[in-house]
Amino acid sequence: MESPFSQEIYLEGKQEGLQQGIQQGKRIALRSAIMEILANRFHLTYRVGKPIEEKLDKIEDVSLLHCLLVEAATVASPEEFAAQLHVQ
């Protein structure tokens, strides 16, 4: 039989893992949405889209990805969006 302390540690670890999984899922969804918006708005070629995707993959901050989602919907060109990524 496990002690209450070990059960508490197990539950805390499980909760932390769940939260990390949720955050990872949000990052994946936001990155995907950003690329989808850019692709639909500008008919991205692989040459233009791949570097943007690679930079997005390095961003872990969900709040920043939310801001970039709005940028993707409002920028004048994919090059302008890519320039925003260099500022980050």
C-alpha positions, 0 to 999 in steps of 0.5 A: 500500500502506498503512503499518502505522501507518495500518492500526493507526489504521483498525483502532482506529477500526473497533473504537471504532465497533463498541463505540459501536454495541454500547453504542447497541444496549444502550441501545435494548434497555434503553429498550424493555424498560423501556417494555414492562414499564411498559406491560404492568404498568400499561396505560400511556396515551400521556399517561403513557407518552410523557413517561417515554419521552422522559426515558429517551431522554435517558439514555445510561448503560447501568448506570443504564438497568439499574437503571431496568429493575429499578425498572420491574419493582418500582414501585407505579405509573408515576407512582412510576417517573416520579418516579425519573426526576426524581431522576436 
